[in-house]
């Protein structure tokens, strides 16, 4: 009985494959002048039939199809991926800002699983891991040439459990071996502190659900606390080490600080404009002087905010050139709970410039000294299969890009005690305030 069912199943697959070939041939006959876009399907259908009929062991159709779709996505840019149901659940939990793991964001660089950013207060940060570190092994298994989401599943697990990793850090001969205890990573995206003279420091760590609302709440809190002390006089917005997140949250954050004009536009294949997001006057904050801190780990949604504020001359950018992820991914849900995360657009700043593989150049350069042995920073243009740039120069400062931010002067807030970039940005903001 089982044999008869198996034979009937195989026969159906072969018939489907043959039908696909016949249909493709018919289409090709109707348009002999050009190659049919459906022609590759005949190759896939025939290969699937051969595997089903002739492979030495029984095969799982779902695994075959998932593997085929993975192969399609792997031929594209590094941000386009196929997600099976478990991987899709991981992605959704990331967007909500709560997940169990070790607190790192990773990507692939030259075949190595490489840390792009480390979440403050997480297990990886406590163990001293840094952006640029490369995983040699996870739980004793080689981490080179491993699919990104396979590696993520190895790293993640129940809170309280441990994962053994070996890390290669540039400039160090010996591997760093660490035992990381998994934990729930609660990313609080906003950190606000009142400084002297009515200046407000806000760090945005991620653009997840609720980031813009929490920023608005933080600014409201600052305004209330300063109501009888001269009010808020300036804003230092820190986007360093912010790997991005949700596009709409970046738009809403920008809208808090811009009264009108384009925030960001997206363009698809051939440069066709897909959408454009603009600021509204309602709810816009007063025209405080603003300084934005950026670094090589400022990416994606955070680059949208920096680019919008820069192009509208609403803020001065201080720091170093950003990561350069100027592409937008959409999620296409598939049957059975899987999904395709696909790069569909490039995004452009208000002046119509793409930052893909270029990044945003600050108006005033301020390097952050790296300790001996710290890894070199990673940017989009170093990732395998990255999309090509669409602009001739990095977005940001033009003639001013080569200027150095002034040396820090006067008494510094405690939060910048060991942060030379922060000190120089604070000095720039104080000078902007004094010049008004």
N, C-alpha and C positions, 0 to 999 in steps of 0.2 A: 504494500500500500504506500509506504513512504517513498519507494522507488518510483511508483507511478506519479505521485504528486511532484517529486523532484523533476522527473522527466517533463511533465506538463509545464512546470515553472520555467525550465530551461528552454523548452520549445517556444513559450510565449516571448521570452527575451530575444531569442533568435529572430522570431517573426517581427518583433518591434524594431530590432536592428535593421532587418532587411527592408521594412517599410520606410524607415528613416533614410536608407540609402536610395530607395526608389523615389521618395519625395525630393531629396536633394538633387537627384539626376533630372527629375522633371523640371525643377526650378532652374537648373543650369541650362537645360535645353531651351527654355523660354528666353533666357538672357545670355546667349553665348558670348556676347562682347565683353563681359566682365565676370570675374570670379564671384560665385555666390557666397554671401556671408555665412550661409548655413553649411557650406561644404565641410568645415572642420567637424561638424556634428556627426558626419558619417564615419569619420575616423574614431571618434569617441564611442559611438554606438557599436562599431565593429570590435574595438578593443574590449569593451565591456562584455560583449557576447563571447569572445574568445576566453576571457578570464572565467566567466560563469561556466562554460562548457568544458574547458580543458585544464584549468589549474588543478594541481595535484591534490589540494585540500579544499574542502568546502569553504566558501567565502561568505562574508556578511555584506549584503548589498549596501546597507547604510554606511558601513565603514568605507566601502569603495567609493560611494558618492561623496562622502565627506572628504576623503583624501583627494578626489579629483577637484573639488571646489577649492580646497586648500592650495592645490597646485596652481589654480587660476589666480588666486589672490597673491600667492608668493611671486608671481611673475610681474606684479605691479610695484608700486612704491612701498616703502616700509611701514606706512600707516594704514594700508589696506590689508585686512585680514578676514579670514573666515572664522566664525565662532561657533563651536558646537554648543549644545544647551548649557553645559556646566560653565563654559567660558563666557557665554552671554550673561549668565547670572552674575559672574564676577564683575563684568563691565558695568552692569546696572548697580551693583553695590558700591563700586567706585564712585559713580556719579552722585550717589546719595551721601558720600563722604564718610562711610563707616564700613570697615572690612577687617578681617582677621589676617594678619601677615607679619612681616618684619619691618614694614615702613620704608620701602624704596620704590622708585619709579625706574624702570629699566627699558633698554632697547638693545638692538644688535649692532655692533660695530666691528667690521672685519671678521665676522663669525663669532665674536665674543659677546656674551651677555654682559652688558655694561650698565653701570648705575648712572642715571641722568640726574636724579635728585634724591635726597634723603629727607623723610618727614621728621620734623623736630619732635623730640621726645619719644620716638619709636625705638624698637629693639635695635635696629641697624645703627641709628644715631648714637645710642648708648654704647654700642660696641665699637664706635669709632670709624664706621664705614663712611666713604665720601664719594661725591660725584666723580666719575672717571674710573673708579675701581672696577675690575673685571672679575667675574665669577669663573674660577677654574673648575670647581666641582660643587655639586649640591647633593648632600646625603651620599657622598662617595662616588656619585656618577658624574662623568665628564659633562661640563656645561658648555663646551664649544659646539657650534653648529646645531644647537638645540632650538626648536621652535619656541618663539617667545612665550606663547600661552602654555606650552608644556612646562617651561621653566617656572612660570608663575604658579602653576598648579603644584609643582614640587615645593615651592617656597611657602605657599599658604597652607593653613591647616587650623586645627582647633586651638583656641587660645590656651596657653599654658604648656603646649607641646613644644619640642625643640627641633631645630633643623641645623645640621652641620654644614658649614660652607667653607670653602677655601678661596681666598681672594688674591689676585695679583694687582699690586699697586706699582705704577710706573716709578722707576728709580730705585726700587727695592728688589734685591735678589731673591729673598725668601718669601714664600707665600704666607699670607696671613690666614690663620685658621681660627674660626670663630664658631661658637655655639650660640645661636640666637633663639630666644624664647618667644614664640609667636604670641601676639596680643591683638586685641581689638584696636585698630588705628582710627581714632576719632579725630578727623581733621577739622579743627576750628578755623575757618578761613579768614577771620578778621582779628587783628590785634591792634587796639587803639590805646594811645597814651598821650596825655597832655604834657606839653613841654613848656618852657618859659615863654613869656611875652605873647601868650595866646596862640602859639604854634601847636599844631596837632600832628602827631605821627600815627599813620595807619599803615599796617602791613597787611597785604592781601596774599594769602598763602596758596589759594586755589580758587578756581571758578567752578563751584559746584552748586547744586540746588540751594537757593537762599543766600548766596554770597552778596548780591546787590542789596537785598533787604537788610542784612546784617550790617553792611557798610552804612546804609542810611540811618540805621538805629545808632551806630557808633558816632556818626557825625552829629545826630540830634543830641546825644548824650554830652558831647563836647560843647555844643552850643549852649545847652542848659547850664553846665558847670561854669562856663565863662560869661554868663549873662551879666553878672554884676562886677565883672573884672575886666571890662573892655572888649569882650567878645572874642571870637576866633579871628585870628589875624593871618594865618597861613597854614598850608597843608604840605606835609612831607609824605608822599605816597610811595611805599616800598613794594616793588614788584620783583625783587630779586628772588631767585630760586623758585619762582612760580611757574610750574610747567603747563599752565593753561587749564582747559576744561570746557565748559559749556559756552557756546557762542552767545546765546541770548543774555547770559549773566554778564559777559564782557560789555555788551551793548548797553545794558541797564546801568552798569557801573559808570560807563562813559557819560551816559545821559544825566547822571547826578551832577556832573561838572561842566557840561556843555549846554548852552541855551538853544543852539540851532546848528544846522549843517549836517553833512553826512558824517557818520561815525565809521562805517565800514561798508564796502560793497563786495559782492561775490561774483565771480565770473567762471563760467564752465569751459567746456571744450571749444577751442577756436576763439577764446576771449569774449564770448557772448555774456552780456551782463545778466545775471540770474536774479539778484536781489540787491536792495540797498536799504540800509538802516540809518535813520536820521534822529537827531536829538530833538526833544521837545522843551519848550521854555518852562512849562509847568514843573515845579519841583526842583528847578536848578538851584544849586548853591550859590551864595554870593561870590563875586569874582575875587576870591582870595588868591594871593600868589601861590603857585604850586610848583614843587620840585618833585620829579619822579626818579626813583632809584631803579636802575636796570643792570643786569649782568648777563653772563653767557648762558645762564639757566632760565632766563626770562623767555618764555616760549608761548606760541599759539595765542590763546585768548588774552594773555597779559600783554602780548605784542600789539594786539588790536587796540587795547586801552592806551598804551604808550604812543602808538602811531597816531591815534585820533587826537589825543591831547597835544601832541607835538605839531601836527599839521594845522590845527586851529590856533596855534601859538598860545595855547592855554597853559602850557607848562614847559619848564626847562627839564631836559633829560640829563641825568648825571650817572656815570658808571662806565660800562664797557659794552661793546656790540652784543646784541642779543642772539638767541639760538637760531632764529630764522625758519621757524615752522609756519609757512604761510599757506597752508592747505586746510580745507574743511572736510571732515568725514561725516557721512550720513550712515545711519543704521537701516538696513533693509532686512526685516524679519522674514525668516523662511519657515516652511512647515516643520513641525516637530520641535519647535523651540530653539532652533539654531538661527544664526543671523550673519549677514555680510556687512562688515564695517568697511565702507568704500570711500576713497577720496573722490569727491565729486566736483569741488570747486577750489579755486585759489581765492584768497581774500586780499583786498586792496585798501590802502589807507585813503583818507578823504581826498588827497591830491592824486589818487589814481595810481599809486605805486605798489607793486607787489614786494613782499619781504621774503618770499620763498627762497631758501638757501642763501639769503643775503643778510637778513637781520636788520635791526634798527641801530643806527649809530647815535650815540649820545651827543648832545650839544657840548657837553664838557666831560672830558675823559677823567675818570678816577679809578685807578687799578686797586684791587684788593690784594695786598701781599699774600702770597701762598707760602705755607711752611715747607721746609725742605722735605722732598719726597711726596708732596701732594701731586695728584695726577693732573695732566693737562686737561683743560676744558674741552668738551665735545660740542659740536654744533651740527645743524641739520645737514650741511654739505658733506659731512664725513660719514653719514649713514648710508648703507648700501641701498642702491636703487632709488635715491632721493630724486624728487622732481627737480627739473632744471629751473634756474632763476628766470624770472620774466623782466628783470630790470638790470640796468647797467651799473647801478651803484646802490649801496645800502640806504635804506630809508632813515632819515634822521637829520642830524646837523649837516649843513653843506659846508660853508666856509669855516664854520665854528667847530667842525668835528675834530680838528687837530688841537684845539685849545685844551689846556689842562685845567681841571677844576682847582680853585684856589686852595691853598693849604689851610687847614683848620686853625681858627683863631678863637681866643677867649675860652670861657668855661663851657665844657661840653656836657650835655645830658648824660646821665649814667648809662643809658642804653647803648651809647656809642663809645663806651670806654675802650673797647678793643675792636672797634669797627672804623677803620680809616675812611672807607667809602662813605659810611653814614656821617662821619664827622665833616667831610668835605661837602656833602649834600646839605647838611644843616647850615654850614657856613654860607653856601650859595643862597639858601632860603632867607637867612638873616639879612644878607645884603640886598636881596630883592625887597624885603620888607622895609629896610632902612631907606631905600631909594624912592619910596612912594611918599 
